[in-house]
Amino acid sequence: MDEGVFGRWLKQEGEAVAEGDALFELESDKATQEVESFEAGILRLPPDAPAPGDAVKVGQILGYLCTANEPDPWQARSGSPSAVPPAASRPAAAGPPAAAGPAPPAASAAPAAPRGSGGDDAHFAPPSVRRLARELHVDLRTIHASGRNGVISAADVRAAGASDEPSRDEPSRDGPSGDEPSRDGPSGDEPRGDGPRGDGRPRSVSPRAARRAAELHVDLSRVVGGGALGRIRERDVVAAARRPSAESAPAAAAVLGRSSPGLGAAPERATAPTTLRRTIAARMLAAAQQTAAVTLTAEVDVTALVAIRRQLQQLRAASDDPAPGYTAMFVKLAGAALAVHPGLTQQWTEHGLLTPDGMHVNVAVDAPQGLVTPLVRDVSELSLVEIGRQIRELAALARTRRLTPEQLQPGAFTVTNLGGYAVDAFTPLLNLPQAAILGVGRIREAPLVRDGAVVAGYAAALSLTFDHRVVDGAPAAELLTTLAAMAEAPLTVLLD
């Protein structure tokens, strides 16, 4: 991962931290994990420490582990020679610990920090605060720092950005009326930016507003900026999207690929995809573009499988541990079939074909936040009941975003079951870097032919998608044939 979302501190400011203690929570695309401390010390949080929900980069300094009575380590950055932190302090970073680097430079060698408007004291702004200032078009030299030793915080920048907006009670600094900027004011300065104004002059647009305008298909030339000098902010774009004008409807229809007569009074509004949805989209697109995917489908008589499931339900009716579901059964069957045809577990890599260690199978889970594929390890060594129990536990963790990265590792094979829906067969996409995935359709009553007679039974479609770069069609067909035979006579495999 390159970045994550900061959850919360599990230790408080000034609290003692032992090596191995859970220090903070970090959310990745699919799970929330507790990050342990690699060092011991007293937790000290700088003014720019992340708040819950903030995006943090791998390697970003979140806090410090200090010795008792140690000065604030971040004071060294303000240029005070007496504030250079001793070597005992260690930064707590979001992600793996970075390799040891050179010692921090002496305070006299530190670059000059911008000076505030209220005096000659140098102020320091961390990189994240500087990025925020650039996004909000705030000049750091005009900010009064509220942090200790002249440190500018994100709150200072946001406050400065908000103060740039004209007051409703006082005349605007941009024009005599307080309602709109003067076109011939004494300064003669024009607002900078790249968005057109209604009068042909340039208009300032914040990066967040530009991104949101692209997402919501909003024409910036029709947006009235509510910021200083008519600057367009994200909230202005959202407001414009919520009250589309009649003349903007044809343009919206063209963007959406629809004719204006078919467009209702309120055109469709795009919503920004979540981080997980972006990840799923990227992985699905990669699976479609980077592999030579072929899908084989077979309709299988699963009457015996249904009978075994019903018997297990009766036997475990009074138990707190429910009977294994059909997904657990097909995971067990897939592990047995792959043991006969191990070539389908190989993976295409730039270094050659890689065969994973162990028969580990991922299971697709439809969690509220999106699709995840937790891993069931060593399925060939587990009983059917154990596999069913693990799948239930993993699904519960997935739906509450408590899966660990280890539980989301790619295994040798994936099983995805849509049997709970009115889906007979489908084409599953590969779960990279795996070379094969099994899709299970719904189990339905069907007329079956046995010994020349038509009898009532149960059938299901099994769809095997495989990467033709790794394996040819015949070995893939052999795996599907073996799997179908095991599903039709499952007792020996399931009781193994």
N, C-alpha and C positions, 0 to 999 in steps of 0.2 A: 504494500500500500504506500501511496505517496502522501496522503493526508487522511485525517479522520475528524470526527466531531467530538469535542471534549464533553464528557458526561458530567462528572462532579469529582471533587476532591474527597477521598476517603480518609484523609488526615487533615487536620486543621492547622492554620497558621500558628507557629510556635510549638507544635506538638512533636514529641520525639518519634523518630521513625527508625525501625530496626531493619537490617538487611532482610529482604524477603517479604516485608509487609506490603499489603495491597495499598498503593499510593493514590491512584485515581482511576476513573473509568473512561474508556475510550471507545467510541462507536465507529465501527467500520461500515462497509456497505451493507453487510448482512448480519452483523452480530455486535454485541456489546461485551467488552472484555475488561477485566481488572488488570491493571499494569502494576507489576511488583517493583519495589525499589531494589536497585543493585548496590546501594550504599546505605550507611547508617548516618544519622545526624538529626538536626532540628529543622523542620520544614519552615522555610521563609518564602513568602510569595511576593514577587515584585509588583509594582503598580499595574503593569500590563499583563498580569497573570490571566489566563483565559477564564471566561465565564461559561457556565453550562450552555451548550449549543454553539459555541465558537468553533470554527474550523481551525485545526492545528496541523502543521506540517511535520513530517518525520524529521527528528533532529531539532525541532524548535524548543527553545528553553521555556519551560513552563514555571519552574520554581527552582529553589536552591535548598540543598541540605547542608547546614552549617554546624559549626561547633558552638558551644555555649559562649555567649557574650561576643560573638563575632560580628563585626560591622556588616551592614547590608552589602552583599556582594555587588549589587547593581550600582552602588554609589561610585564605583570606579569609573563608570562611563560618564559621569557628570563632570569629570576633570579634577576632582578633589584628590590631591596626592595622598591624603591620609586615609582615603577610602578604598585603596587597592585591597581586594579580598585576599586573605591568606590562601595558601595552596590547599588547605583542608576542605574548602567549600567545593561542592560538586553540584552541577546543574542537573535537575530532573527533566529529562527530555521526553517528547512524545515519540516513542519508537525505540529501536535498539540503541544501546549506548554507542556513541561515535568513537572512532579511534582517537587515541590521545594525540593532541595537537601541541603546537608550541605554546609556551607560557604567554599569558596576556601581556600586551605591551605596557610600558610605563605610562602613567597618567599624562606625563608631559608630551608623549608621542601621540596622544589621542587627537583625532581631528576636531577642529573647532566646531562647537555646536551652535545652532542658530540662537540668536538672542531674542528675548521677549520684549514686548513693547513697554513693559512696566519697569525696566531697569537694565542693568548691565550684566546681571547674572546669566551665565550660559545655561541653556536648557538642553536636556537630552530627550530624544523621542526614539523609542524602539522601532525596529523595522516595520512591525505590524501597524504601529501608529502612523508611521510615515506613509505607508500604503493607503491607510484610511484617509489621511489628509489629502493625498493626491486624488482619491476617488471623490471626495467632497469639495475639491478645489479650495482647500483651506490653507492659508499661508501660515506655516508653523511659527514664523517670526512675530506674528501678531497675537499669539496665544499666551495667556497667563497660565503657567504650569501650576497644577494643584498638588502634584506628587512631591514626595520628599526629595530634597536636594535638587529641585528644579526639573523633575522628570515629568514630561508631558504624557498624559494618559489618553486612552481612547475616548473617555468621557469628556476631556477637555476639548478634543477635536470635534466631537459631535455637538457640544455646546456652542462652539464657535461657528460651526456650520449652521446651526439653528438660529443663532443671533444675526446671521447675515440676512435673514428674511425680514422684510419690512414689517414694522409693528402696525397693528390695526388701530391703535390709539394715537400713534404719533405720526407725523409726516414722514414719508419715505425719504431715505437719503438719495434715491435715484430720481426723484421727481417732486415737484412742488405740491402735487395733489395728494400723495400718499396712496393713490390707486394704481398708477402705472408709471413706469420710468419716463423721465423727460427725454425728448429727442434732441434737445439742444441745451442740455445742462452745462454747467460751467466747466466740468472736467473735460468734456470732449471725448472721453473714453468710450469705446464700443465694447459691448460684451463679446467675449471670445467664444468660439464653439464651432461645431460643424453642422448644426441643424439649421434649416432655413426658417426665417420669420415670415409672418404674413406680409410685412412691408418690405421684404427682400433683404433685410439685414441679417447677419449671422446670429445664431442663437446658441447659447451654451447648453449642452446636454451631458448629464452625468453618465458615467459608464454603466451604472446599474439601470438607469432609465433607458439607455440605448438597448441593453440586452433585453429588458422587459418589453420594450416596444417591438423588438423582433419576435419575441415569443407570442405576444398578443396580437401581432399584425396591426399595430397602430401606426398611422402616418404621423410622424413627428411634426410635419409642417402644419398640422391641424391641432396640435396640443398647445395649450396656454400654460406657460411655465409659471410656477408659483414661487420660485426661488429668487435670490438676489439677481437683479438685472435681467429678470425674465428667464432665469436658468430653469431648464426642465428637469424635474426630479422624478424618481420612480413613482411616487404617489400621484404625480400629475398624469403619468402614463396610465396607471391603473384606473384613475378617475375617468380619463378619456375613454378607456375601453368599456367602462360601465355605462356610459351615456353616449353611445354612438349617434352621430347626427344622421339625418336622412340622406345627405349627399355623400356620406362616407360609406353607405351600405353597398353601392356597386363596387367600390374599391375593395371592400372586405370580401365580397363575393368572388371577385377575380382572384384574390390571394388564396381563398379556400378552394378555388377550382369549381365554383358553382355559379350559375347564372343568377342575376339579381331577381328575376321573377320568382325563383324558388326560395329566395331568402326571406325568412320571417322578419318580424319587427325587431327581434334581438338576434343578431348573427352569432354563430358559434364563437366561443372564446377559448383560446388555447390556454392550457395550464402548464406550468413548468414541471417537467418530470422530476421525480425524486432521484436522489443519488443512486439508490438501488435500481430504479427503473433504467437509468442511464447505463449502469453496469450490466444489467440483463440485456439491454439492447446491444451494447458493444460486444458481449460474448455471443449472442445469437447471430449477429452480423458476421463476426469472425468465423463462427462455425459454418455459416452458409458460404462464405467467400474463400476461406482458406483450406477447405477440405473437398475431397471428391466424394460427396455423400450419396449413397444409394440405399433405398429402403426396400426390404423384402417383407411380404405379409403372408401369413398363413392362418387359416381358420382352424381352430383346434377344438376337439371334443373335450370339454372340461367337466363332464357329468360326474366323474369320480372325484374330482377336486371339490365340487360343490358338496358332495356327500360327506367327504372328510371334514370339511369346514362345519357342516351342520352337526356332525358328531362331536367335534371339539367344543362347539358352543353348548351342547347339552351337558358334556362332561364338566365344563368349567362355568356352568350357570351360577353355581353357588360360590364361586371363587372371586376374590377381589382382583385377580389377574385375568382379564378377558381372554377369550380365544384369539389366536393370531388371525389377522385378516388376510385377504387375498394378496396384498402387496408383499407381506412377509413370505407367503408361499412362493410367489414368483421370484423373490430374492433368493430363497433357498434353492429353487430349481435352477436359476441362472448360475449360481455358484457351482452346482454340480455339473451343468452343461459346459461351463467354461473350463472346468478341470479336464474335460475330455478334449476341448478345442482351445488351448491356451493362446493360440495365435491371435484371437480376437481381443486379448487384453493388452497387446502391444500398443505403443504410442509413438507417433511420428514426432521426432525432434530434429533439430539442426545437426545433432551429433550422430544420428542414426535411430534405429528402432529401439525403444526402451521398453523393457518388460517390468512392470511394477512388482515389488515384493509383497506377497500376501494376496489373498482373494478378498479385497475390500470393495464393497458395492455402495454407490451413492443412491439415495432414494429421493425423488423429487417430492417436495412438500410445498403446498400452496399456502404460504403464510400471509397474514393481512398486508404486510409491507411488500410482498412480492415473492417470486419463486426462489427457493433455496434448495440445495441438494446436500443434506447432511450425510455423513459416511457411517456405514455399518461395517465394522472391521471383522476380518477373518470369518466370513459367513460359512465357510466350509467346516469350521470347527464349532459352530454354534448350533444348538437345537432350534427347531421351528419356534418353540415357545420363547426362547431367548431372543431370537431375531425379532419376533413380534413385539416383545417388551422394549427392545432397544428402539425400534421404529416409533413406538408411541412416545417414549421419552424424548427422542430427538425432535419429533413433531411438536411436542409441547414446548420445548426450548426454542424452536424456530419461531413459533407464534408469539413468543414473548421476548424475542431478540436476545436470547441468552446463550446462543450457540458460541462456542469458542472457535478460534481459527483452526485448531486441530480437528474439530468435528466437521469442518467444511473443506477439508483437503480433498482433492480429486483422487478417486480410487481407480480400480481397473475397469469398472463397468458401471452403468447407471440403469435403474429401472424407474419408469414413470408410468403411473396407473391412472387412467381416466375412467375406470370402470364405474365410478360413482355418478357419472353423467351419461347423457344419451349420445354417447360417442361409440360407434362400432369399431372404427379403425382410424388411425391418424399417422402422420409422418413426424416422428420425434426428431429434434435437432440434436446433433452431437454435443456432448458435454466435454469441451476441450480440456485437456489434451487427449481424452479417451478416443478410442477408435470404434466404439460400438455402444449402442443404447437400445434398450428394449421398451417398446410402448405396448401397454396392455389396454385393450378396449373393454367395453362393458360385457358382462356375462349375461346372456339372454337365452330364453327358451327357444329351441329350434328343432325342426325335424331332422333326424340323423339316420343314416343308412348303416345298419349293422347286419352282416351275414345276409345281405340281399333284402332285408326287411326295413321298413321305415319305422323308426321309434322316436318317441319324444325324449329329448335330452337338453343339455346346456352346451352352448358354444361360445367361443370368444376369439377375437382376432388378435394375433400377436404380430407386431411390426418391429422388425429389426433394422435399424439404420446403422450402416458401417462406413468407414472411411476406405475407399477403394485404393488410396495410396498405400495403406498398410496391409490390406488383405484383399484377395480376389473374391469374386462372387461365389465360387464353389465352396470354399471354406466357410464363408458366412452362411450359405444355404445349409451346409452340414450342421452348423451350430443351431440354426433355427429348427431343423428337422429333429435333432436330438432333444432340444427343449420342448418341442411339440409332443414328442413321444413320452417324455417324462411327465408332462402335464396331463396326458391321457391316462397314464398309469403311475400316479404320483406317490403311492403308499410307501414304497421302499425308500425313495429319496427323502420324503418328508419325515420319516421316522428315524432317519440316520442320525 
